[in-house]
């Protein structure tokens, strides 16, 4: 599909089909990035920049505020679900195939509006980035934030991740920790000579069993936290008393808490036990008190709800930019072999963003 030409002023559903059919599994985004760069470069109201396989297009109209609207152009591997098809699923007309939900329908909406809105009511920075579906160190948005943070400077951001055309503000943070229980090895025939580390795990598991999750209000949205054991490992043989047991715990915490706050809380919950933080990703406040956010909600005509899962909105939050998720497609269908996006949601997001940016 090298050299593909994208029509940015035609029907947005047809545009979604076109970009979905340019296969762009993570690491293979160049052809789609080339097509996007070429298409956007035809519009004189846009300054088009490139960083690897990430494309940035922005207006410079001297407006009072600037908004970033971003989406990733890579997908997970294809599973015999390209090229895309138009189907009827549960009584709805859908686009069926890889990338329709996560997240090329949202990218198609971005592209169409980037081309057509030559005089929006705010200055706009449109970002189409690579390597979202793989390890965080490769993420194109993260790379831009490190190398060219000025390109992300804005008062508000929208990430076109699938939300079924609803607004999901900010996101919870996430932390994984390993809680390690120590024991003493012994032959299982002489178990009294050892100390069973797996048995010692009962105290940690009971702390999790009785833990009461919190619901925390942030900027008018209520975020539900969770704390769960997600992995457990221990033992080396069936005739050896284990001297070590490790429980991996995942904590999803409200965006009003920092990673340091989350760690301190877990050290209280598991006081007296050996605990190591494996990884952490800060959450993101939705910033619904910002004028841009209020105007967005009014124009889109939908009520905001919290985002419990982590998304790249947190990368904006780390720069002090409040952000929301808004895009077509049921997130439960992301990465599925039967990935499909209702066509009406693609039009709804196009209309919602257009109304906001031209009001």
GUGU-237153 format. One record per residue (C-alpha): x, y, z. Coordinates in steps of 0.5 Angstrom, whole numbers, padded with zeros to 4 digits, always signed. Each point is the difference from the previous one (the first is absolute). Layout:
XYZ/...
END
This chain:
+0000+0000+0000/+0006+0005-0001/-0002+0006-0003/-0007+0000+0002/-0004+0006-0001/-0005+0002+0005/-0006+0005-0001/-0001+0004+0006/-0006+0004-0002/-0005-0006-0002/-0004-0005+0004/+0003-0001+0007/-0002-0007+0000/+0003-0001-0007/+0007+0003+0003/-0001-0005+0006/+0000-0006-0005/+0006+0003-0004/+0005+0001+0006/-0002-0007+0003/+0002-0003-0006/+0007+0003+0000/+0002-0005+0005/+0004+0003+0005/+0002-0005+0006/+0005+0003+0005/+0006+0001-0003/-0003+0000-0007/-0003+0007+0000/+0005+0003-0005/-0005-0001-0006/-0006+0003+0003/+0004+0006+0003/+0002+0002-0007/-0007+0000-0002/-0002+0004+0006/+0006+0005-0001/-0001+0001-0008/-0008+0001+0001/+0001+0005+0006/+0006+0004-0004/-0005+0002-0005/-0004+0005+0004/+0003+0007+0001/-0003+0001+0007/+0004-0006+0003/+0007+0000+0002/+0002-0007-0001/+0006-0003+0004/+0003-0007+0001/+0003-0004+0005/+0002-0007-0002/-0007-0003-0002/-0004+0005+0004/-0003+0006-0004/-0002+0007+0004/-0004+0005-0004/-0002+0006+0003/-0003+0007-0001/+0003+0006+0002/-0006+0005+0000/+0002+0004+0006/-0006-0003+0004/-0001+0002+0007/+0001-0008+0002/+0003-0006-0003/-0003-0007+0000/+0003-0007-0002/-0004-0005-0003/+0004-0007-0001/+0000-0007-0002/+0005-0006-0001/+0000-0003-0007/+0003-0007+0002/-0004-0006+0001/+0001-0007+0003/+0001-0005-0005/-0005-0002-0005/-0004-0006+0001/-0003-0002-0007/-0004+0007+0001/+0002+0004-0005/-0002+0003-0005/-0006+0003+0004/-0007-0002-0002/-0006+0004+0001/-0005-0005+0004/-0006+0000+0004/+0001-0002+0008/-0005+0000+0005/-0005+0004-0005/+0006+0005-0001/+0004+0002-0006/+0007-0001+0002/+0007+0000-0003/+0003-0006+0001/+0007-0002+0001/+0007+0002+0003/+0001+0007+0002/-0007+0002-0001/-0001+0001+0008/+0007+0001+0002/+0001+0005-0003/-0001+0002-0007/-0007+0002+0000/+0002+0005+0005/+0006+0002-0004/-0004+0001-0006/-0005+0005+0003/+0007+0004+0002/+0002+0000-0007/-0006+0002-0003/-0001+0006+0005/+0007+0002+0000/-0001+0001-0008/-0006+0003+0000/+0000+0005+0006/+0005+0005-0002/-0003+0005+0005/-0002-0003+0006/-0001+0004+0007/+0006-0003+0003/+0007-0001-0003/+0000-0008-0001/+0006-0004+0000/-0002-0007-0003/+0005-0006+0002/+0000-0007-0004/+0005-0004+0004/+0004-0007+0000/+0001-0006+0004/-0006+0001+0005/-0001-0008+0000/+0007-0002+0003/+0005+0002+0005/-0001+0007+0003/+0007+0002-0001/-0001+0000-0008/-0007+0004+0001/+0000+0005-0006/-0004+0005+0005/+0005-0001+0005/+0006+0001-0004/-0003+0007-0003/-0001+0002+0008/+0007-0002+0001/+0003+0003-0006/-0004+0006-0002/-0005+0001+0006/-0002+0007-0003/-0004-0004-0006/-0004-0002+0006/-0001+0007+0003/-0008+0001+0001/-0005+0002+0005/-0004-0007-0001/+0001-0006-0004/-0005-0006-0003/+0002-0007-0001/-0004-0003-0005/+0000-0007+0003/-0006-0004-0001/-0005+0002+0005/-0007-0002-0004/+0000+0008-0001/-0001+0001+0007/+0005+0005+0004/+0004-0003+0005/+0004+0005+0004/+0008-0002+0002/+0001-0007+0003/+0002-0003+0006/+0008-0002+0001/+0002-0007+0001/+0006-0003+0004/+0003-0007+0000/+0003-0002+0006/+0004-0007+0002/-0002-0002+0008/+0005-0005+0001/+0000-0005+0006/+0006-0004+0003/+0001-0007+0003/+0005-0005+0001/+0001-0006-0005/-0001-0007+0002/-0002-0007-0002/-0007-0001+0000/+0001-0006+0004/+0003+0004+0005/-0004+0006+0000/+0001+0002+0007/+0007+0002-0002/-0002+0005-0005/-0005+0006+0000/-0005+0000-0006/+0000+0007-0003/-0007-0002-0004/-0003-0001+0006/+0002+0007+0003/-0004+0003-0006/-0006-0001+0003/+0001+0006+0004/+0001+0004-0006/-0006-0003-0004/-0005+0001+0006/+0002+0008+0000/-0002+0000-0007/-0006-0004+0001/-0003+0005+0006/+0003+0006-0004/-0006+0005-0001/+0001+0004-0007/-0001+0007+0000/-0004+0005-0005/+0004+0007+0000/-0003+0006-0003/+0004+0004-0005/-0002+0006-0004/-0007-0002+0001/+0001-0008-0002/+0000-0005+0004/+0006-0005-0001/-0001-0007+0003/+0007-0003+0002/+0002-0008+0001/+0005-0004+0003/+0001-0007-0002/+0005-0006+0000/+0001-0001-0008/+0006-0005+0001/+0003-0005+0005/+0006-0004-0001/+0004-0005+0005/+0004-0006+0001/+0005-0004-0004/-0002-0007+0001/-0006-0005+0002/+0004-0003+0006/+0004+0007+0002/-0003+0005+0005/+0000+0007-0003/+0004+0005+0003/-0003+0006-0005/-0007+0002-0002/-0001+0006-0004/-0007+0003-0001/-0001+0005-0005/-0005+0005+0001/-0003+0006-0004/-0003+0006+0003/-0004+0005-0005/+0000+0006+0004/-0004+0007-0001/+0003+0005-0004/+0000+0005+0006/+0006-0005+0003/+0007+0000-0002/+0004-0006-0001/+0004+0002+0006/-0007+0000+0004/-0002-0007-0003/+0006-0003+0002/+0000+0003+0007/-0007-0003+0000/+0002-0007-0002/+0005+0000+0005/-0005+0002+0006/-0004-0006-0003/+0005-0005+0000/+0004+0003+0006/+0006-0005+0002/+0000-0003-0006/+0006+0000-0006/-0003+0005-0005/+0003+0002-0007/-0003+0004-0005/+0000-0003-0007/-0003+0006-0004/-0004+0006+0001/-0004+0004-0005/-0003+0007+0003/-0007+0001-0001/-0003+0006-0004/-0005+0005+0003/-0006+0002-0005/+0000+0007+0001/-0007+0001-0001/+0000+0007+0003/+0004+0003-0006/-0004+0004-0004/+0002-0004-0006/-0002-0006+0003/-0007+0003+0002/-0001+0002-0007/+0002-0007-0003/-0005-0003+0005/-0005+0005-0002/+0001-0001-0008/+0001-0008+0000/-0007+0000+0004/+0002-0006+0004/+0002+0000+0008/+0007-0002+0002/+0001-0006+0004/+0007-0003+0003/+0005-0004-0004/+0002-0006+0005/+0006-0003-0005/+0006+0004-0001/+0001+0004-0007/+0005+0005-0003/-0004+0005+0003/+0005-0001+0006/+0005+0003-0005/-0003+0006+0000/-0002+0001+0007/+0008-0001+0001/+0001+0006-0003/-0006+0004+0003/-0005-0001-0005/-0007-0002+0002/-0003-0005-0005/-0006-0005-0002/-0001-0006-0004/-0005+0000-0006/+0000-0004-0006/-0005-0005-0004/+0000-0007+0002/-0001-0005+0006/+0006-0001+0004/-0002-0007+0001/+0001-0001-0007/+0007+0002+0000/+0005-0005-0002/-0005-0005-0001/+0000-0005-0007/-0007+0003-0001/+0002+0007+0001/-0006+0005-0003/-0002+0007+0001/-0007+0003-0001/-0001+0004-0006/-0004+0005+0004/+0005+0001+0006/+0005+0002-0006/-0005+0006-0002/-0002+0002+0007/+0008+0001+0002/+0001+0004-0007/-0006+0004+0002/+0001+0001+0007/+0007+0002-0001/-0002+0005-0006/-0005+0003+0004/+0005+0002+0006/+0005+0002-0004/-0004+0005-0005/-0005+0002+0006/
END
